[in-house]
Amino acid sequence: MGMTIREALAAANKKLMGKIDDAMNNEVFKEIQDEEAATIYEVIYKVYTPRMYRRRGEYGGMADPYNIEIEGGTSRGGVMAVVNLTDPNPGGCMSEGQVTTGKNLPELIEYGHGYKFYQYDFPKQGAAYMGPRPFTAKTIEHLKASKAHITALKAGLQRQGVKVK
């Protein structure tokens, strides 16, 4: 006995969703990762030059692609959450103490001093680093404008033999 139309459509949909997830885990994620790293330079690093610590940049810092990951490790059902998991800098401080001990560094930077009671260890009223530097929101804005993630999805599907217009 053969498949019903409903079963055939469900099987085709499952196969296509697998290809979508594959493209998201590869081409789309890489595009988002690159855009976030570039946006971090624009929104975080260009704002000021620190005097109390050394930035790690793309070598262990906020702009390091290895710190920008897919939450849960993979896209599922066409849904993917990308997170920045940069830990506070354990050894970059040029004076006593550390700049971000016991805090979620990406959240502190994204939302600013005082968010979820996170605070910089040596706050300076009016300092550029105290306010929000919304690198995630800006990354989303950039992607909406460029539609690079859509182009990447198409490329990922084409890589797998799916015809895309």
TADAHU-V948580 format. One record per backbone hydrogen bond with DSSP energy under -1.0 kcal/mol. CO is the residue of the C=O (numbers start at 1). NH is the residue of the N-H. E is the energy in kcal/mol with one decimal. If there is no record, write none. Layout:
{{CO NH E} {CO NH E}}
This chain:
{{4 8 -2.5} {5 9 -2.7} {6 10 -2.4} {7 11 -2.4} {8 12 -2.4} {9 13 -2.8} {10 14 -2.3} {11 15 -2.1} {12 16 -2.6} {13 17 -2.7} {14 18 -1.8} {15 19 -1.5} {16 20 -2.4} {17 21 -2.8} {18 22 -2.1} {19 23 -2.4} {20 24 -2.5} {21 25 -2.8} {22 26 -1.0} {23 28 -2.3} {24 29 -1.7} {26 30 -2.4} {27 31 -1.9} {28 32 -2.5} {29 33 -3.1} {30 34 -2.5} {31 35 -2.4} {32 36 -2.8} {33 37 -2.2} {34 38 -2.2} {35 39 -2.5} {36 40 -2.4} {37 41 -1.4} {38 42 -1.5} {39 43 -3.4} {40 44 -2.3} {40 45 -1.9} {41 46 -1.7} {52 94 -3.3} {56 59 -2.5} {61 64 -1.7} {64 67 -2.2} {65 68 -1.2} {67 85 -3.4} {69 83 -2.9} {70 73 -2.5} {76 79 -1.4} {79 76 -2.4} {81 71 -3.5} {83 69 -2.8} {92 54 -2.3} {99 121 -1.6} {100 103 -1.1} {103 105 -1.0} {104 108 -2.6} {105 109 -2.4} {106 110 -2.8} {107 111 -2.7} {108 112 -1.9} {109 133 -2.7} {112 115 -1.9} {114 117 -1.9} {115 118 -2.9} {118 114 -3.4} {124 127 -2.6} {127 130 -1.5} {130 113 -3.0} {133 135 -2.2} {134 138 -2.2} {135 139 -2.0} {136 140 -2.2} {137 141 -2.1} {138 142 -2.6} {139 143 -2.4} {140 144 -2.6} {141 145 -2.1} {142 146 -2.7} {143 147 -2.9} {147 151 -1.9} {148 152 -2.3} {149 153 -1.9} {150 154 -2.3} {151 155 -2.3} {152 156 -2.5} {153 157 -2.3} {154 158 -2.7} {155 159 -2.3} {157 162 -2.5} {158 161 -1.9}}
